[in-house]
Amino acid sequence: MVGDQMYSLCKELFHINRSLSGDGVRETLKILQRENQELKIHSIKSGTKVFDWTVPKEWNCKEAYIITPEGKRICEYNINNLHLVQYSTPQKLKMELDELQEHLYSHPELPDAIPYVTSYYKPRWGFCISHNERQKLKSGKYQVIINSELKDGVLNYADLLIPGANKDEIFFSTYICHPSMANNELSGPVLATFLAQYVKSLKKRRYTYRFVFVPETIGSLIYLNRHMDVLKKRVKAGFILTCVGDDRSYSYLPSRYANTMADKIANNILTYEAGTFKKYPHTEKGSDERQYCSPKVDLPVCSVMRTKYGRFPEYHTSLDNLDLVTSKGLQGSYNIYIKMIDVLENNFYFQTTTTGEPQLGKRGLYPSMMTSNCTDYGEGILIMNFLSYADGTNDLIDIANILGISAHNLISIAQKLKQHDLICLSFDK
């Protein structure tokens, strides 16, 4: 099962400390490159201007912890990397508990969870601690050790281009900047890795496929800064891969006006393949849709997720772990996305080639014996209904929506009709 393989990769990557930049990002990308050797790793220097942003310094940490008045180490970064506020500046301090409390972060509503906190663009330091443990801290002198480094270095990202018959592209973007969180972070890059393998396995590819692995926000802005003209010209549909590993419900967050090919196919496949799913307005965006769908970019990008980020209780805490993400959940997301890929590869406008209804029976496409039970006609009825709407104005998804069926289930129908020269295909109306 692909889901089991995906889960194993999640386990391998889980304990690596990822942030906007640094050794953990490079280690993660090297492992992903092992799975798809064509993956190219790039770098951009700290201090580089990217639109309205500046690439931050590179951050790495060797160790961080607090020593209590009793001499006990707590909040050890090397035990759980969520304990340290991301991009914390180096520190070696002694202080009273009251002063330390100003640098501690906990989650009273989830008292056993360690929260995830960042401070990428303003120098700070801090530790994250479960609220229950925080409540047990006693007055006295505490020692703070943060052996971190902020330096002029590089920010890394990667992309993979899989060529097709034409240069029009299907675009997938995911992010690699979160530490040990399984659903909000690792499920996306892992799904992208296995979708790329699926695309490479296709004997014929109509489209070129672009897979992008970037730190969230600054990474997508860097990628747009370097590739926007090509992306705006070539991308026909795109998807943000995030929060795709739990086995709860599915979610859909549209592009800015919810009117792109990506939106169209996502709605059809989720409606008829996923059953119930939650639709969110674009105004509830929170990932890189903010960049790819911004007014001066306006790429046809949406998100198909399991439970949406910010909407599951474990979000941005240590409870987003390898118990929350499951092989079943990953497999389900993989199945949804490969069906969308299959539909994209087979999505044409169809025009019948005969005047009036063709004689399907002589081609083995309709039963040769008439009975009183219409259910006996099975696929034949579906073929006739398909042809009824193959007037050159409807593509595969349009016809599927009219017939109330998954577009994926019409692929074989269209292929049979093409084999018998009963339809012709076109890219446009």
Secondary structure, DSSP 8 states (H G I E B T S, - for coil): -HHHHHHHHHHHHHTS---SSSHHHHHHHHHHHHHSTT-EEEEEETT-EETTEE---EEEEEEEEEE-TTS-EES-TTT-GGGB-BTB--EEEEEEHHHHHTTEE--TTSTT--B--B-SSS-B--EE--HHHHHT--SSEEEEEEEEEEES-EEEEEEEEE--SSS-EEEEEEE---SS-IIIIIHHHHHHHHHHHHHHH-SS-SSEEEEEEE-TTHHHHHHHHHHHHHHHHHEEEEEE--S--SSS-EEEE--SSS-SHHHHHHHHHIIIII-SEEE--GGG--STHHHHTSTTT--SEEEEESS-TTSSTTTTBTTSSTTTS-HHHHHHHHHHHHHHHHHHHT--EEEE-SSS----GGGTSS-SS--S-GGGGTHHHHHHHHHHT-EEEEEHHHHHHHHTS-GGGGHHHHHHHHHTTSEEEES--
